[in-house]
Amino acid sequence: MNMMKMMKQAQDLQKNMKKKQDELAKTEVQFSAGGGMVTAVATCDMKIKSIKINPDAVDPEDVEMLEDLVFAAVDGVLTSAQDTMSKEMGKLTSGMGLPGGLPF
């Protein structure tokens, strides 16, 4: 492979990665904890968009349970967002012969 062809591929990859990142920044994922008692929504650029709490989850005698549910929902949605981002970006770099599918 000649150097010019490699440079062109690298530029194309960079453009495609930026486009995919912009697209994923608008892609929302959702995760629920406690059987739907707490639901978090985030975009794949790791921004929390909303947290919904079912009123039945609110027990003044057990605030710790609610905190655990909120934590689980946020942790789950951010993990899902990261997994989606990694999977989609990996699709762009697969087939380029790069270790681990990463461009660097």
DSSP file (Angstrom, degrees, kcal/mol; ACC not computed):
  #  RESIDUE AA STRUCTURE BP1 BP2  ACC     N-H-->O    O-->H-N    N-H-->O    O-->H-N    TCO  KAPPA ALPHA  PHI   PSI    X-CA   Y-CA   Z-CA
    1    1 A M              0   0    0      0, 0.0     2,-0.1     0, 0.0     0, 0.0   0.000 360.0 360.0 360.0 130.6    0.0    0.0    0.0
    2    2 A N     >  -     0   0    0      1,-0.1     4,-1.9     4,-0.0     5,-0.2  -0.406 360.0-112.5 -82.9 162.8    1.4    3.3   -0.9
    3    3 A M  H  > S+     0   0    0      1,-0.2     4,-2.5     2,-0.2     5,-0.2   0.855 113.8  54.0 -62.9 -39.4    1.7    6.3    1.4
    4    4 A M  H  > S+     0   0    0      1,-0.2     4,-2.3     2,-0.2    -1,-0.2   0.909 108.7  49.4 -63.9 -41.5   -0.9    8.5   -0.4
    5    5 A K  H  > S+     0   0    0      1,-0.2     4,-2.3     2,-0.2    -1,-0.2   0.904 111.6  49.2 -64.9 -40.4   -3.5    5.7   -0.3
    6    6 A M  H  X S+     0   0    0     -4,-1.9     4,-2.4     2,-0.2    -2,-0.2   0.897 110.5  50.5 -64.9 -40.4   -2.8    5.3    3.5
    7    7 A M  H  X S+     0   0    0     -4,-2.5     4,-2.3     2,-0.2    -2,-0.2   0.909 110.6  49.4 -64.2 -41.7   -3.1    9.0    4.0
    8    8 A K  H  X S+     0   0    0     -4,-2.3     4,-2.7     2,-0.2    -2,-0.2   0.917 111.1  49.6 -63.6 -43.7   -6.4    9.1    2.1
    9    9 A Q  H  X S+     0   0    0     -4,-2.3     4,-2.7     1,-0.2    -2,-0.2   0.907 110.6  50.2 -62.0 -41.5   -7.8    6.2    4.2
   10   10 A A  H  X S+     0   0    0     -4,-2.4     4,-2.3     2,-0.2    -1,-0.2   0.897 111.6  47.8 -64.2 -41.0   -6.8    7.9    7.4
   11   11 A Q  H  X S+     0   0    0     -4,-2.3     4,-2.3     2,-0.2    -2,-0.2   0.917 112.9  48.4 -66.1 -42.8   -8.5   11.1    6.4
   12   12 A D  H  X S+     0   0    0     -4,-2.7     4,-2.7     1,-0.2    -2,-0.2   0.917 111.6  50.0 -62.7 -42.7  -11.6    9.2    5.3
   13   13 A L  H  X S+     0   0    0     -4,-2.7     4,-2.8     1,-0.2    -2,-0.2   0.914 109.4  51.3 -61.5 -43.3  -11.6    7.3    8.6
   14   14 A Q  H  X S+     0   0    0     -4,-2.3     4,-2.1     2,-0.2    -1,-0.2   0.916 112.1  46.5 -61.7 -43.3  -11.2   10.5   10.6
   15   15 A K  H  X S+     0   0    0     -4,-2.3     4,-2.4     2,-0.2    -2,-0.2   0.927 114.1  47.7 -63.4 -45.3  -14.2   12.1    8.8
   16   16 A N  H  X S+     0   0    0     -4,-2.7     4,-2.5     1,-0.2    -2,-0.2   0.876 110.8  51.4 -65.5 -37.5  -16.3    9.0    9.2
   17   17 A M  H  X S+     0   0    0     -4,-2.8     4,-2.6     2,-0.2    -1,-0.2   0.910 110.4  48.4 -65.9 -41.8  -15.4    8.8   12.9
   18   18 A K  H  X S+     0   0    0     -4,-2.1     4,-2.4     2,-0.2    -2,-0.2   0.919 112.4  49.0 -63.3 -43.5  -16.4   12.4   13.5
   19   19 A K  H  X S+     0   0    0     -4,-2.4     4,-2.2     1,-0.2    -2,-0.2   0.919 112.9  47.3 -62.0 -44.1  -19.7   11.9   11.7
   20   20 A K  H  X S+     0   0    0     -4,-2.5     4,-2.9     2,-0.2    -2,-0.2   0.891 110.6  52.0 -66.3 -40.1  -20.4    8.7   13.7
   21   21 A Q  H  X S+     0   0    0     -4,-2.6     4,-1.8     2,-0.2    -1,-0.2   0.916 110.5  48.6 -61.9 -42.5  -19.6   10.5   17.0
   22   22 A D  H  < S+     0   0    0     -4,-2.4     4,-0.5     2,-0.2    -2,-0.2   0.903 113.0  48.1 -63.0 -41.1  -22.0   13.3   16.1
   23   23 A E  H >< S+     0   0    0     -4,-2.2     3,-1.3     1,-0.2     4,-0.5   0.921 111.8  48.7 -64.4 -45.1  -24.7   10.8   15.3
   24   24 A L  H >< S+     0   0    0     -4,-2.9    20,-1.4     1,-0.3     3,-0.6   0.776  99.1  67.2 -69.0 -25.8  -24.1    8.9   18.5
   25   25 A A  T 3< S+     0   0    0     -4,-1.8    -1,-0.3     1,-0.2    20,-0.2   0.722 107.5  41.7 -65.0 -19.1  -24.2   12.1   20.5
   26   26 A K  T <  S+     0   0    0     -3,-1.3     2,-0.5    -4,-0.5    -1,-0.2   0.502  93.7 100.5-102.4  -8.1  -27.9   12.2   19.5
   27   27 A T    <   -     0   0    0     -3,-0.6    17,-1.7    -4,-0.5     2,-0.3  -0.681  61.9-152.0 -84.4 124.7  -28.5    8.5   20.0
   28   28 A E  E     -A   43   0A   0     -2,-0.5     2,-0.3    15,-0.2    15,-0.2  -0.760  11.8-171.1-100.8 143.1  -30.3    7.7   23.3
   29   29 A V  E     -A   42   0A   0     13,-3.0    13,-2.3    -2,-0.3     2,-0.3  -0.892   9.3-152.2-123.5 158.4  -30.1    4.6   25.4
   30   30 A Q  E     -A   41   0A   0     -2,-0.3     2,-0.3    11,-0.2    11,-0.2  -0.960  11.1-176.2-134.4 148.0  -32.2    3.7   28.4
   31   31 A F  E     -A   40   0A   0      9,-2.3     9,-2.9    -2,-0.3     2,-0.4  -0.984   8.1-160.1-145.5 134.2  -31.6    1.5   31.4
   32   32 A S  E     -A   39   0A   0     -2,-0.3     2,-0.3     7,-0.2     7,-0.2  -0.884   4.1-165.4-115.4 147.3  -34.1    0.7   34.2
   33   33 A A  E  >> +A   38   0A   0      5,-2.9     5,-1.9    -2,-0.4     4,-0.9  -0.911  67.4  26.5-125.8 155.0  -33.4   -0.6   37.7
   34   34 A G  T  45S-     0   0    0     -2,-0.3     3,-0.4     1,-0.2    -1,-0.2   0.871 133.7 -55.3  65.1  37.5  -35.6   -2.1   40.3
   35   35 A G  T  45S-     0   0    0      1,-0.2    -1,-0.2    -3,-0.2    -2,-0.1   0.849 113.7 -40.8  64.7  33.6  -38.1   -3.5   37.8
   36   36 A G  T  45S+     0   0    0      2,-0.3    -1,-0.2    -3,-0.2    -2,-0.2   0.531 105.6 124.2  93.0   7.2  -38.6   -0.1   36.2
   37   37 A M  T  <5S+     0   0    0     -4,-0.9    17,-3.3    -3,-0.4     2,-0.4   0.864  83.1  24.1 -68.2 -34.5  -38.7    1.8   39.5
   38   38 A V  E   <S-AB  33  53A   0     -5,-1.9    -5,-2.9    15,-0.2     2,-0.4  -0.995  73.1-174.3-133.1 127.9  -35.9    4.1   38.3
   39   39 A T  E     -AB  32  52A   0     13,-2.5    13,-3.1    -2,-0.4     2,-0.4  -0.983   3.5-166.2-125.6 129.5  -35.2    4.7   34.6
   40   40 A A  E     -AB  31  51A   0     -9,-2.9    -9,-2.3    -2,-0.4     2,-0.4  -0.902   1.8-162.9-113.9 143.9  -32.2    6.7   33.2
   41   41 A V  E     +AB  30  50A   0      9,-2.7     8,-3.4    -2,-0.4     9,-1.8  -0.988  16.4 166.7-124.7 134.6  -31.8    7.9   29.7
   42   42 A A  E     -AB  29  48A   0    -13,-2.3   -13,-3.0    -2,-0.4     6,-0.2  -0.953  32.6-118.4-141.1 159.8  -28.4    9.0   28.3
   43   43 A T  E >>  -AB  28  47A   0      4,-2.4     3,-1.5    -2,-0.3     4,-0.5  -0.615  37.7-106.8 -92.3 162.9  -26.9    9.8   24.9
   44   44 A C  T 34 S+     0   0    0    -17,-1.7   -19,-0.2   -20,-1.4    41,-0.1   0.469 116.0  70.9 -74.4   0.6  -24.0    7.8   23.7
   45   45 A D  T 34 S-     0   0    0    -21,-0.3    -1,-0.3   -20,-0.2   -20,-0.1   0.110 122.5-102.7 -97.6  20.4  -21.6   10.7   24.3
   46   46 A M  T <4 S+     0   0    0     -3,-1.5     2,-0.5     1,-0.2    -2,-0.2   0.778  75.7 139.7  71.2  32.2  -22.2    9.9   28.0
   47   47 A K  E  <  -B   43   0A   0     -4,-0.5    -4,-2.4   -22,-0.1     2,-0.4  -0.932  51.0-131.0-108.7 125.5  -24.7   12.7   28.9
   48   48 A I  E     -B   42   0A   0     -2,-0.5    -6,-0.3    -6,-0.2     3,-0.1  -0.587  24.7-179.5 -72.4 128.1  -27.6   11.9   31.1
   49   49 A K  E     -     0   0A   0     -8,-3.4     2,-0.3    -2,-0.4    -7,-0.2   0.790  60.2 -12.3 -98.7 -37.1  -30.8   13.2   29.5
   50   50 A S  E     -B   41   0A   0     -9,-1.8    -9,-2.7     2,-0.0     2,-0.4  -0.993  44.4-153.8-161.6 157.5  -33.3   12.2   32.2
   51   51 A I  E     -B   40   0A   0     -2,-0.3     2,-0.5   -11,-0.2   -11,-0.2  -0.984  16.6-164.6-134.2 124.1  -34.0   10.1   35.3
   52   52 A K  E     -B   39   0A   0    -13,-3.1   -13,-2.5    -2,-0.4     2,-0.5  -0.929   1.4-164.8-111.7 132.5  -37.5    9.0   36.0
   53   53 A I  E     -B   38   0A   0     -2,-0.5   -15,-0.2   -15,-0.2   -16,-0.1  -0.971  19.0-132.1-120.4 121.8  -38.5    7.7   39.5
   54   54 A N    >   -     0   0    0    -17,-3.3     3,-2.6    -2,-0.5     4,-0.4  -0.528  21.1-128.2 -66.5 131.4  -41.7    5.8   40.0
   55   55 A P  G >  S+     0   0    0      0, 0.0     3,-1.5     0, 0.0    -1,-0.1   0.795 107.5  66.4 -54.6 -28.3  -43.5    7.3   43.1
   56   56 A D  G 3  S+     0   0    0      1,-0.3   -19,-0.1     3,-0.0    -2,-0.0   0.708  92.4  62.5 -66.0 -17.9  -43.7    3.8   44.6
   57   57 A A  G <  S+     0   0    0     -3,-2.6     2,-0.9   -20,-0.2    -1,-0.3   0.607  82.2  94.1 -81.3 -11.4  -39.9    3.8   44.9
   58   58 A V    <   +     0   0    0     -3,-1.5     5,-0.1    -4,-0.4    -1,-0.1  -0.733  45.2 159.7 -90.7 107.7  -40.0    6.8   47.3
   59   59 A D    >   -     0   0    0     -2,-0.9     3,-2.6     3,-0.2     7,-0.2  -0.944  30.5-156.5-127.8 107.4  -40.0    5.5   50.8
   60   60 A P  T 3  S+     0   0    0      0, 0.0     3,-0.5     0, 0.0    -1,-0.1   0.736  96.8  56.7 -56.8 -21.1  -38.9    8.1   53.4
   61   61 A E  T 3  S+     0   0    0      1,-0.2     3,-0.1     2,-0.1    -3,-0.0   0.596 114.9  36.3 -84.2 -11.6  -38.0    5.2   55.7
   62   62 A D    X>  +     0   0    0     -3,-2.6     4,-1.1     1,-0.1     3,-0.6  -0.402  61.5 148.2-141.3  60.9  -35.6    3.7   53.1
   63   63 A V  H 3> S+     0   0    0     -3,-0.5     4,-2.5     1,-0.2     5,-0.2   0.826  72.2  66.0 -63.2 -32.2  -33.9    6.5   51.2
   64   64 A E  H 3> S+     0   0    0      1,-0.2     4,-2.4     2,-0.2    -1,-0.2   0.869  97.3  53.3 -60.3 -37.9  -30.8    4.2   50.8
   65   65 A M  H <> S+     0   0    0     -3,-0.6     4,-2.4     2,-0.2    -1,-0.2   0.928 109.5  48.3 -63.2 -43.9  -32.8    1.8   48.5
   66   66 A L  H  X S+     0   0    0     -4,-1.1     4,-2.6     1,-0.2     5,-0.2   0.915 110.4  51.4 -62.7 -42.9  -33.8    4.7   46.3
   67   67 A E  H  X S+     0   0    0     -4,-2.5     4,-2.7     1,-0.2    -1,-0.2   0.917 110.1  49.8 -59.1 -42.9  -30.2    5.9   46.1
   68   68 A D  H  X S+     0   0    0     -4,-2.4     4,-2.7     2,-0.2    -2,-0.2   0.900 111.0  49.0 -62.6 -41.1  -29.1    2.4   45.2
   69   69 A L  H  X S+     0   0    0     -4,-2.4     4,-2.4     2,-0.2    -2,-0.2   0.910 112.1  47.8 -65.9 -42.3  -31.7    2.2   42.4
   70   70 A V  H  X S+     0   0    0     -4,-2.6     4,-2.5     2,-0.2     5,-0.2   0.930 113.2  48.7 -63.5 -44.9  -30.7    5.6   41.0
   71   71 A F  H  X S+     0   0    0     -4,-2.7     4,-3.0    -5,-0.2     5,-0.3   0.935 112.1  48.6 -59.9 -46.4  -27.1    4.6   41.1
   72   72 A A  H  X S+     0   0    0     -4,-2.7     4,-2.5     1,-0.2    -2,-0.2   0.897 112.4  48.4 -62.1 -41.2  -27.8    1.3   39.3
   73   73 A A  H  X S+     0   0    0     -4,-2.4     4,-2.3     2,-0.2    -1,-0.2   0.922 115.1  43.9 -66.2 -44.2  -29.9    3.0   36.6
   74   74 A V  H  X S+     0   0    0     -4,-2.5     4,-2.3     2,-0.2     5,-0.2   0.927 115.4  48.1 -67.6 -45.0  -27.2    5.7   36.0
   75   75 A D  H  X S+     0   0    0     -4,-3.0     4,-2.1    -5,-0.2    -2,-0.2   0.923 113.8  48.4 -60.5 -44.0  -24.4    3.2   36.0
   76   76 A G  H  X S+     0   0    0     -4,-2.5     4,-2.3    -5,-0.3    -2,-0.2   0.897 111.7  47.5 -64.3 -42.2  -26.3    0.9   33.7
   77   77 A V  H  X S+     0   0    0     -4,-2.3     4,-2.4     2,-0.2    -1,-0.2   0.881 112.3  49.4 -71.1 -35.8  -27.2    3.6   31.2
   78   78 A L  H  X S+     0   0    0     -4,-2.3     4,-2.4     2,-0.2    -1,-0.2   0.882 111.3  49.8 -69.8 -36.2  -23.7    4.9   31.0
   79   79 A T  H  X S+     0   0    0     -4,-2.1     4,-2.6    -5,-0.2    -2,-0.2   0.916 112.0  48.5 -64.0 -42.6  -22.3    1.4   30.5
   80   80 A S  H  X S+     0   0    0     -4,-2.3     4,-2.4     2,-0.2    -2,-0.2   0.899 111.1  50.2 -63.6 -41.3  -24.9    0.9   27.7
   81   81 A A  H  X S+     0   0    0     -4,-2.4     4,-2.5     2,-0.2    -2,-0.2   0.923 112.4  46.9 -62.8 -44.7  -23.9    4.2   26.1
   82   82 A Q  H  X S+     0   0    0     -4,-2.4     4,-2.8     2,-0.2     5,-0.2   0.908 112.1  50.3 -64.7 -42.4  -20.2    3.3   26.2
   83   83 A D  H  X S+     0   0    0     -4,-2.6     4,-2.5     2,-0.2    -1,-0.2   0.908 111.6  48.2 -62.1 -42.2  -20.9   -0.1   24.8
   84   84 A T  H  X S+     0   0    0     -4,-2.4     4,-2.5     2,-0.2     5,-0.2   0.927 112.8  48.1 -64.1 -44.9  -22.9    1.3   22.0
   85   85 A M  H  X S+     0   0    0     -4,-2.5     4,-2.6     2,-0.2     5,-0.3   0.937 113.5  47.0 -60.4 -48.0  -20.3    3.9   21.2
   86   86 A S  H  X S+     0   0    0     -4,-2.8     4,-2.4     1,-0.2    -2,-0.2   0.913 113.3  48.7 -61.9 -43.9  -17.5    1.3   21.2
   87   87 A K  H  X S+     0   0    0     -4,-2.5     4,-1.4    -5,-0.2    -1,-0.2   0.928 114.5  44.4 -62.8 -46.4  -19.4   -1.1   19.0
   88   88 A E  H  X S+     0   0    0     -4,-2.5     4,-0.9     1,-0.2    -2,-0.2   0.894 115.6  46.3 -68.4 -40.3  -20.3    1.6   16.5
   89   89 A M  H  X S+     0   0    0     -4,-2.6     4,-1.3    -5,-0.2     3,-0.5   0.869 108.3  57.9 -70.0 -34.7  -16.8    3.1   16.3
   90   90 A G  H  X S+     0   0    0     -4,-2.4     4,-1.6    -5,-0.3    -1,-0.2   0.832  98.2  60.6 -62.5 -32.5  -15.4   -0.4   16.1
   91   91 A K  H  < S+     0   0    0     -4,-1.4    -1,-0.2     1,-0.2    -2,-0.2   0.860 103.3  51.8 -61.9 -35.0  -17.4   -1.0   12.9
   92   92 A L  H  < S+     0   0    0     -4,-0.9    -1,-0.2    -3,-0.5    -2,-0.2   0.868 115.6  38.6 -69.7 -36.6  -15.6    1.9   11.3
   93   93 A T  H ><>S+     0   0    0     -4,-1.3     3,-1.5     8,-0.2     5,-0.5   0.595  89.3 106.4 -95.5 -10.9  -12.2    0.6   12.1
   94   94 A S  T 3<5S+     0   0    0     -4,-1.6    -3,-0.0     1,-0.2     0, 0.0  -0.393  79.8  30.1 -66.9 147.1  -12.7   -3.1   11.5
   95   95 A G  T 3 5S+     0   0    0      3,-0.1    -1,-0.2    -2,-0.1    -2,-0.1   0.409  92.8  97.1  85.7  -3.1  -11.1   -4.4    8.3
   96   96 A M  T < 5S-     0   0    0     -3,-1.5    -2,-0.1     2,-0.1    -3,-0.0   0.466  95.8-117.8 -94.5  -1.9   -8.4   -1.8    8.4
   97   97 A G  T   5 +     0   0    0      1,-0.3    -3,-0.1    -4,-0.2    -4,-0.0   0.747  64.1 146.6  74.4  22.6   -6.0   -4.3   10.0
   98   98 A L    > < -     0   0    0     -5,-0.5     3,-2.0     1,-0.1    -1,-0.3  -0.756  56.8-103.9 -94.1 138.5   -5.6   -2.2   13.2
   99   99 A P  G >  S+     0   0    0      0, 0.0     3,-1.4     0, 0.0     5,-0.1  -0.374 103.3   0.5 -62.3 131.7   -5.1   -4.0   16.5
  100  100 A G  G 3  S-     0   0    0      1,-0.3    -6,-0.1    -2,-0.1    -7,-0.1   0.563 117.6 -84.4  69.1   6.6   -8.3   -4.0   18.5
  101  101 A G  G <  S+     0   0    0     -3,-2.0    -1,-0.3     1,-0.3    -8,-0.2   0.543  93.3 133.6  74.0   6.4  -10.1   -2.1   15.8
  102  102 A L    <   -     0   0    0     -3,-1.4    -1,-0.3     1,-0.1   -12,-0.0  -0.669  58.8-136.7 -93.9 147.1   -8.8    1.2   17.1
  103  103 A P              0   0    0      0, 0.0    -1,-0.1     0, 0.0    -3,-0.1   0.452 360.0 360.0 -81.5   1.1   -7.3    3.8   14.8
  104  104 A F              0   0    0     -5,-0.1    -2,-0.0    -6,-0.0    -3,-0.0   0.373 360.0 360.0-132.7 360.0   -4.4    4.6   17.1
